[in-house]
Amino acid sequence: MYLRSKDRILDNRENFSVGISVQTNMMAMFTSRNLGISTGKIAKSTEKLASGYKINRAADNAAGLAISEKMRRQVRGLSQGTTNAQEGVSMCQIADGALAEASTMLHRLTELSIQAANSTLCPEDRAYIQSEMNQIKTEISRIGNTTTYNERPIFGDILGEPVFRDVNLVSSPAAGTGHLTESYLAKDGLYHPSASLDFSEVNRSNINLLDGKSFTFTCSQACPEAFKITFDYGKSFSQSTASDLTGQIQHNYVLGISDIRSGSELVDKMRQHIANNMPNGYTPTSSGELAVSHSNMLTKTGADKLVIYSTTGYPTGEQAKNAFKNSTSPYGAVNSSSLTGITYREEDRKLWIQAGAEAESGLYLTFPRINEETIGIADLDATTERSAAEGIDKIKNALQIISKARSDIGAQQNRLEHTINNNENVVENTQAAESRIRDTDMAKEMVSLSINNILQQAGMNMMAQANQSAQGVLSLLS
């Protein structure tokens, strides 16, 4: 028998039966689950509102936590770097103040020297002037030796004992032997015997040591000396001459280097001068290589490196290196013995300021050594008219040294202040970015808390009704 009443027809959306049971209260379970979810969200919202952070543990936002921690490290590092830079500014201010007083004393020494250079004085007068001069010189030395910051001498041995280092002006094993040996240039799939000249250590402070030094290149027996380059620190212009040596031509290049500030500038000027005065009528190649003989070329292999190489190539580098090995012939040779081995010793007085959040992110400060010897006034003499007149120029030079030192210190202080401003700008913007990742949006979180509070209260009411629904079974028993 089939029931045809439409109230009894079940369509495909109602193909289940609903029974009445007391063992399993599905409505209570569903309500309990959602009530737990609302309660959990309220707990998290309360935690975020109480702490002010929306990331309180890695589970809240794993990627956001990692990014935020990197930003925090950078912010704290830059903040400490700013403090370090401010200490550097304080040191510069102390140094400038001390040098300002030294300048004042030098002005007084100028007055005394000019006074002593006057013929109207008697020996006793000059003795009084000399006595005051001696006191002033002693005080300048005392200031230079005892001015400190945080108990560290500024103008004395600020880094302990002075440190000196050797600086090679030219470093090239192949050129040092005087022959195209021990080196090769890989080119066109072959290896060419070569000699290299490395001017990477040349800078404005040591370029003068090249004065009068030279190197030569000898091509072959038919070309006793293809060219010779001599450095001249006394001038900035360069010149080229050619001389007849028993029927052969020798090209002499004199390179003015007084305007050179780096090894790369030296190499560029050298190449340009040779290109403008090519030996034997050669012309530069399209790639900028210079033919310095019928079988040898000169080219750059770096900003501050020159190579002279043979046009003869070999299948392997070892063969190229051995081509002229142990040769005693003067031909096919680069002789730079007057260049290699030139060294000088310079005092390393750099004071490192760690101004950034990363290693090696900072700057060096340099303070000169100041005393009567280093500024050239130790032998000031006012006892004769002539010596007093000579002292005027000595004091003038000393004042220039002090003024340059003050200028350098002031420039360093300005740089530190720019560093501080930049650090503060980076800290501000990085903190803003970190805040967007980690800080709680209080308004948004309050809305979420209100919604979940309502859902929690509604869930509790529904839980109470779900628990009472099973009591309807008792009416079936009556």
C-alpha positions as CSV (number, residue, x, y, z in Angstrom):
1,M,0.0,0.0,0.0
2,Y,1.4,3.3,-1.0
3,L,0.5,6.6,0.6
4,R,-0.3,9.2,-2.1
5,S,-0.8,12.1,0.1
6,K,1.4,15.0,-1.0
7,D,2.3,15.6,2.7
8,R,3.8,12.2,2.8
9,I,5.8,12.4,-0.5
10,L,9.5,12.8,0.0
11,D,11.5,14.4,-2.8
12,N,15.2,14.0,-3.4
13,R,15.9,16.8,-0.9
14,E,14.1,15.0,1.9
15,N,15.3,11.4,1.4
16,F,16.1,10.9,5.1
17,S,14.0,10.2,8.1
18,V,14.1,12.1,11.4
19,G,13.8,10.0,14.4
20,I,13.5,10.9,18.1
21,S,16.4,9.7,20.2
22,V,17.9,10.5,23.6
23,Q,21.2,8.8,23.4
24,T,22.7,11.2,20.8
25,N,21.6,14.8,20.8
26,M,22.8,16.1,17.4
27,M,21.4,19.6,17.9
28,A,23.4,19.9,21.2
29,M,26.6,18.6,19.5
30,F,26.3,21.0,16.6
31,T,25.6,23.9,19.0
32,S,28.5,22.9,21.2
33,R,30.9,22.8,18.3
34,N,30.0,26.3,17.1
35,L,29.9,27.6,20.6
36,G,33.5,26.4,21.1
37,I,34.6,28.1,17.9
38,S,33.1,31.4,19.0
39,T,34.7,31.0,22.4
40,G,38.1,30.4,20.9
41,K,37.8,33.4,18.7
42,I,36.8,35.5,21.7
43,A,39.9,34.3,23.5
44,K,42.2,35.2,20.6
45,S,40.6,38.6,20.2
46,T,40.9,39.2,23.9
47,E,44.6,38.2,23.7
48,K,45.2,40.5,20.7
49,L,43.4,43.4,22.4
50,A,45.2,42.9,25.7
51,S,48.7,42.6,24.2
52,G,48.3,45.0,21.3
53,Y,49.8,42.5,18.9
54,K,48.0,40.4,16.4
55,I,50.9,38.0,16.2
56,N,51.5,36.6,19.7
57,R,52.8,33.2,18.7
58,A,54.2,31.6,15.5
59,A,50.9,29.9,14.9
60,D,49.1,33.3,14.5
61,N,51.1,34.1,11.3
62,A,54.2,32.0,10.7
63,A,55.5,34.0,7.7
64,G,54.5,37.3,9.3
65,L,56.4,36.5,12.4
66,A,59.6,35.7,10.5
67,I,59.4,39.0,8.5
68,S,58.6,41.0,11.7
69,E,61.6,39.5,13.6
70,K,63.9,40.5,10.7
71,M,62.5,44.0,10.8
72,R,62.9,44.2,14.6
73,R,66.5,43.2,14.3
74,Q,67.2,45.9,11.7
75,V,65.4,48.5,13.8
76,R,67.3,47.7,17.0
77,G,70.6,47.5,15.1
78,L,70.1,50.8,13.4
79,S,69.1,52.4,16.7
80,Q,72.3,51.3,18.3
81,G,74.2,52.4,15.2
82,T,72.7,55.8,15.6
83,T,74.0,55.9,19.1
84,N,77.4,54.9,17.9
85,A,77.4,57.6,15.3
86,Q,76.3,60.2,17.9
87,E,79.3,59.2,19.9
88,G,81.5,59.7,16.8
89,V,80.0,63.2,16.5
90,S,80.9,63.9,20.1
91,M,84.5,62.8,19.4
92,C,84.7,65.1,16.4
93,Q,83.3,68.0,18.4
94,I,86.0,67.5,21.0
95,A,88.7,67.2,18.4
96,D,87.5,70.3,16.6
97,G,87.5,72.3,19.9
98,A,91.0,71.2,20.7
99,L,92.3,72.2,17.2
100,A,90.5,75.5,17.5
101,E,92.6,76.3,20.5
102,A,95.7,75.1,18.7
103,S,94.9,77.6,15.9
104,T,94.5,80.4,18.4
105,M,98.0,79.6,19.8
106,L,99.5,79.5,16.3
107,H,98.1,83.0,15.7
108,R,99.9,84.1,18.8
109,L,103.1,82.4,17.6
110,T,102.7,84.4,14.3
111,E,102.5,87.6,16.2
112,L,105.6,86.7,18.2
113,S,107.6,85.7,15.2
114,I,106.7,88.9,13.3
115,Q,107.6,90.9,16.4
116,A,110.9,89.0,16.8
117,A,111.7,89.6,13.1
118,N,111.9,93.3,13.7
119,S,115.4,94.8,14.0
120,T,114.5,97.2,16.8
121,L,114.6,94.4,19.4
122,C,117.6,93.7,21.7
123,P,118.7,90.1,22.6
124,E,116.9,90.3,25.9
125,D,113.6,91.1,24.2
126,R,114.1,88.1,21.9
127,A,114.8,85.9,24.8
128,Y,111.4,86.8,26.4
129,I,109.7,86.1,23.1
130,Q,111.4,82.8,22.8
131,S,110.3,81.9,26.3
132,E,106.7,82.5,25.5
133,M,107.1,80.6,22.2
134,N,108.5,77.6,24.0
135,Q,105.5,77.5,26.4
136,I,103.0,77.7,23.5
137,K,104.7,74.9,21.6
138,T,104.7,72.8,24.7
139,E,101.0,73.5,25.2
140,I,100.2,72.5,21.6
141,S,101.9,69.2,22.2
142,R,100.2,68.7,25.5
143,I,96.8,69.3,23.9
144,G,97.7,66.8,21.1
145,N,98.9,64.2,23.5
146,T,96.2,64.4,26.2
147,T,92.9,65.3,24.5
148,T,90.8,62.2,25.0
149,Y,87.3,60.9,24.4
150,N,86.1,58.2,26.8
151,E,89.7,58.0,28.0
152,R,91.0,57.3,24.5
153,P,93.5,59.7,23.0
154,I,92.3,61.5,19.9
155,F,95.5,63.0,18.5
156,G,97.9,60.6,20.0
157,D,98.0,56.8,19.6
158,I,94.3,56.4,19.2
159,L,94.6,52.8,18.2
160,G,97.5,51.9,20.5
161,E,100.9,51.7,18.8
162,P,100.9,53.2,15.3
163,V,100.3,50.5,12.6
164,F,102.2,50.7,9.3
165,R,101.6,48.7,6.2
166,D,103.5,48.2,3.0
167,V,101.8,49.3,-0.2
168,N,103.0,47.8,-3.5
169,L,102.8,50.4,-6.3
170,V,103.3,47.7,-9.0
171,S,102.8,44.0,-8.5
172,S,103.5,41.6,-11.3
173,P,105.7,38.5,-11.0
174,A,106.0,38.3,-14.8
175,A,107.1,41.9,-15.2
176,G,109.3,41.6,-12.2
177,T,111.5,39.0,-14.0
178,G,111.9,41.4,-16.9
179,H,110.6,38.9,-19.5
180,L,107.4,37.7,-21.0
181,T,107.3,34.7,-18.7
182,E,105.3,33.1,-15.9
183,S,102.2,34.7,-17.4
184,Y,99.8,34.4,-20.3
185,L,96.8,36.0,-21.8
186,A,94.0,33.8,-23.0
187,K,92.7,35.2,-26.3
188,D,91.1,33.8,-29.5
189,G,91.2,30.3,-28.1
190,L,95.0,30.5,-27.7
191,Y,97.4,31.4,-24.9
192,H,99.8,34.3,-25.5
193,P,103.0,34.9,-23.4
194,S,102.5,38.1,-21.6
195,A,103.8,40.4,-18.8
196,S,101.3,42.4,-16.7
197,L,101.6,45.7,-14.8
198,D,99.2,46.1,-11.9
199,F,98.7,49.7,-10.8
200,S,95.7,48.9,-8.4
201,E,97.6,50.1,-5.4
202,V,98.3,53.5,-6.9
203,N,96.3,56.4,-5.4
204,R,96.6,60.1,-4.7
205,S,98.7,59.6,-1.6
206,N,101.5,57.6,-3.3
207,I,101.5,58.6,-7.0
208,N,104.5,60.8,-6.3
209,L,106.6,57.7,-5.6
210,L,106.4,56.9,-9.3
211,D,108.3,60.0,-10.2
212,G,111.3,59.2,-12.3
213,K,110.5,55.5,-12.5
214,S,110.1,53.8,-15.8
215,F,109.6,50.6,-17.7
216,T,110.7,49.5,-21.1
217,F,109.7,47.0,-23.7
218,T,112.2,45.4,-26.1
219,C,110.7,43.7,-29.1
220,S,113.5,41.8,-31.0
221,Q,117.0,42.2,-32.1
222,A,115.9,44.3,-35.0
223,C,114.0,46.5,-32.6
224,P,116.4,47.1,-29.5
225,E,113.8,49.1,-27.6
226,A,110.3,49.5,-29.0
227,F,109.4,52.0,-26.3
228,K,110.1,53.4,-22.9
229,I,107.7,55.1,-20.5
230,T,109.0,57.3,-17.7
231,F,106.7,58.9,-15.1
232,D,107.1,62.6,-14.2
233,Y,105.4,63.9,-11.1
234,G,106.6,67.4,-11.8
235,K,104.1,68.0,-14.6
236,S,100.6,67.0,-15.8
237,F,101.3,67.1,-19.5
238,S,102.9,64.2,-21.4
239,Q,105.3,64.2,-24.3
240,S,106.8,61.7,-26.8
241,T,110.1,61.7,-28.6
242,A,111.9,59.3,-30.9
243,S,115.6,58.8,-31.3
244,D,117.8,57.0,-33.8
245,L,119.7,54.2,-32.2
246,T,122.2,52.8,-34.8
247,G,119.5,52.8,-37.4
248,Q,116.6,51.7,-35.1
249,I,114.0,53.9,-33.6
250,Q,113.4,54.2,-29.9
251,H,110.2,55.8,-28.8
252,N,110.4,57.6,-25.5
253,Y,107.2,58.5,-23.6
254,V,107.3,60.9,-20.6
255,L,104.0,60.7,-18.8
256,G,103.0,63.6,-16.6
257,I,101.3,62.2,-13.5
258,S,100.8,65.2,-11.2
259,D,97.1,65.2,-12.0
260,I,96.6,61.5,-11.5
261,R,94.5,60.3,-8.5
262,S,94.2,56.6,-9.1
263,G,95.7,53.6,-10.9
264,S,92.8,53.5,-13.3
265,E,93.4,57.1,-14.3
266,L,97.1,56.3,-14.8
267,V,96.4,53.4,-17.1
268,D,93.9,55.4,-19.1
269,K,96.3,58.3,-19.6
270,M,99.1,55.9,-20.5
271,R,97.0,54.1,-23.1
272,Q,95.7,57.4,-24.6
273,H,99.2,58.9,-24.8
274,I,100.5,55.8,-26.6
275,A,97.5,55.7,-28.9
276,N,98.1,59.3,-29.9
277,N,101.8,58.6,-30.5
278,M,102.0,55.1,-31.8
279,P,105.5,53.7,-32.5
280,N,106.5,52.8,-36.0
281,G,103.3,54.3,-37.5
282,Y,100.9,51.7,-36.0
283,T,97.3,52.5,-35.3
284,P,95.1,51.3,-32.5
285,T,92.8,48.3,-33.3
286,S,89.0,48.6,-33.2
287,S,89.0,46.9,-29.7
288,G,91.5,49.5,-28.4
289,E,94.6,47.3,-28.4
290,L,97.8,49.1,-29.2
291,A,100.5,47.6,-31.4
292,V,103.8,48.4,-29.7
293,S,105.9,46.4,-32.1
294,H,105.4,44.1,-35.1
295,S,104.6,41.2,-32.9
296,N,103.4,42.5,-29.6
297,M,100.4,44.3,-28.3
298,L,99.4,46.3,-25.3
299,T,95.9,46.1,-23.8
300,K,93.9,46.6,-20.6
301,T,92.7,43.6,-18.6
302,G,91.1,45.6,-15.9
303,A,90.5,49.2,-14.9
304,D,94.0,49.5,-13.5
305,K,96.0,46.7,-15.2
306,L,98.0,46.7,-18.4
307,V,99.2,43.6,-20.3
308,I,101.8,43.4,-23.0
309,Y,101.4,40.1,-24.9
310,S,103.0,38.4,-27.8
311,T,100.8,37.9,-31.0
312,T,102.2,34.3,-31.1
313,G,99.7,31.9,-29.5
314,Y,100.0,28.4,-28.0
315,P,97.5,25.6,-27.4
316,T,98.0,25.6,-23.6
317,G,98.8,28.1,-21.0
318,E,101.7,26.0,-19.8
319,Q,103.3,26.2,-23.2
320,A,102.8,30.0,-23.3
321,K,104.4,30.4,-19.8
322,N,107.4,28.2,-20.9
323,A,107.9,30.0,-24.2
324,F,110.5,32.5,-22.8
325,K,111.2,30.8,-19.5
326,N,114.7,31.1,-18.2
327,S,115.6,33.2,-21.3
328,T,118.6,35.5,-20.8
329,S,118.0,37.4,-24.0
330,P,117.0,41.1,-23.6
331,Y,114.6,40.8,-26.5
332,G,110.9,40.1,-26.1
333,A,111.2,41.5,-22.6
334,V,109.4,43.9,-20.3
335,N,111.8,45.5,-17.8
336,S,109.9,47.1,-14.9
337,S,112.5,46.4,-12.2
338,S,112.4,50.1,-11.3
339,L,108.7,49.9,-10.6
340,T,108.3,46.6,-8.8
341,G,109.3,46.5,-5.2
342,I,108.6,50.2,-4.6
343,T,106.9,50.3,-1.2
344,Y,106.2,52.9,1.4
345,R,104.9,52.7,4.9
346,E,101.8,54.6,5.9
347,E,100.3,55.0,9.3
348,D,96.9,53.4,9.8
349,R,95.0,55.7,12.2
350,K,91.4,54.8,11.2
351,L,88.7,54.6,13.9
352,W,85.7,52.4,12.9
353,I,82.2,53.6,13.7
354,Q,79.7,50.8,13.4
355,A,76.7,52.9,12.2
356,G,74.5,50.2,10.6
357,A,72.7,47.0,11.4
358,E,74.9,44.9,9.1
359,A,78.6,43.9,9.4
360,E,80.9,46.4,7.8
361,S,78.1,48.9,7.6
362,G,79.7,52.1,8.9
363,L,82.5,54.4,8.3
364,Y,86.1,55.2,9.4
365,L,87.1,58.4,11.2
366,T,90.6,59.7,10.9
367,F,92.3,62.0,13.3
368,P,95.8,63.3,12.6
369,R,98.7,63.1,15.1
370,I,99.2,66.6,16.5
371,N,102.2,67.9,18.3
372,E,104.9,70.5,17.7
373,E,107.0,68.0,15.6
374,T,104.3,66.8,13.3
375,I,103.1,70.3,12.5
376,G,106.7,71.6,12.0
377,I,107.2,74.2,14.7
378,A,109.5,72.3,17.1
379,D,112.5,74.3,16.0
380,L,111.0,77.8,16.1
381,D,113.7,80.3,17.0
382,A,113.2,83.9,17.8
383,T,116.7,84.6,19.0
384,T,117.8,86.1,15.7
385,E,116.0,88.3,13.2
386,R,116.6,85.8,10.3
387,S,115.4,82.7,12.3
388,A,112.3,84.6,13.4
389,A,111.5,85.5,9.8
390,E,111.9,81.8,8.8
391,G,109.6,80.9,11.6
392,I,106.8,83.0,10.0
393,D,106.5,80.5,7.1
394,K,106.8,77.5,9.4
395,I,103.9,78.8,11.5
396,K,101.9,79.5,8.3
397,N,102.4,75.9,7.2
398,A,101.5,74.6,10.6
399,L,98.3,76.6,10.5
400,Q,97.5,75.1,7.2
401,I,98.0,71.6,8.7
402,I,95.7,72.4,11.6
403,S,93.1,74.0,9.3
404,K,93.1,71.0,7.0
405,A,92.7,68.7,10.0
406,R,89.7,70.8,11.2
407,S,88.2,70.8,7.8
408,D,88.5,67.0,7.5
409,I,87.1,66.5,11.0
410,G,84.2,68.8,10.2
411,A,83.5,66.9,7.0
412,Q,83.5,63.6,9.0
413,Q,81.1,65.1,11.5
414,N,78.8,66.2,8.7
415,R,78.9,62.7,7.3
416,L,78.1,61.2,10.7
417,E,75.1,63.5,11.0
418,H,73.8,62.5,7.6
419,T,74.2,58.9,8.7
420,I,72.2,59.5,11.8
421,N,69.4,61.2,9.8
422,N,69.3,58.3,7.4
423,N,69.3,55.8,10.2
424,E,66.4,57.5,11.9
425,N,64.5,57.7,8.6
426,V,65.0,54.0,8.0
427,V,64.0,53.1,11.6
428,E,60.8,55.1,11.3
429,N,59.7,53.6,8.1
430,T,60.8,50.0,9.1
431,Q,58.8,50.3,12.3
432,A,55.8,51.5,10.4
433,A,56.1,48.4,8.1
434,E,56.6,46.1,11.1
435,S,53.6,47.6,12.8
436,R,51.3,46.8,9.9
437,I,52.5,43.2,10.1
438,R,52.4,42.7,13.9
439,D,50.3,45.3,15.7
440,T,46.7,44.8,16.4
441,D,44.1,46.9,14.5
442,M,42.1,47.7,17.6
443,A,38.9,48.9,15.8
444,K,38.8,45.9,13.6
445,E,39.5,43.5,16.5
446,M,36.8,45.1,18.6
447,V,34.2,44.5,15.9
448,S,35.3,40.9,15.7
449,L,35.1,40.6,19.5
450,S,31.5,42.0,19.5
451,I,30.4,39.6,16.8
452,N,31.8,36.6,18.6
453,N,30.3,37.7,21.9
454,I,26.9,37.8,20.3
455,L,27.5,34.4,18.7
456,Q,28.6,33.0,22.1
457,Q,25.5,34.3,23.9
458,A,23.3,32.9,21.1
459,G,25.1,29.6,21.2
460,M,24.6,29.3,25.0
461,N,20.8,29.9,24.5
462,M,20.6,27.4,21.7
463,M,22.6,24.9,23.9
464,A,20.0,25.2,26.6
465,Q,17.1,24.6,24.2
466,A,18.9,21.7,22.6
467,N,19.3,20.1,26.0
468,Q,15.6,20.5,26.7
469,S,14.4,19.1,23.4
470,A,15.0,15.5,24.5
471,Q,12.6,16.0,27.4
472,G,9.7,15.8,24.8
473,V,10.2,12.1,24.9
474,L,8.5,11.9,28.3
475,S,5.2,13.0,26.9
476,L,5.1,9.8,24.8
477,L,5.3,7.8,28.1
478,S,2.3,9.4,29.7
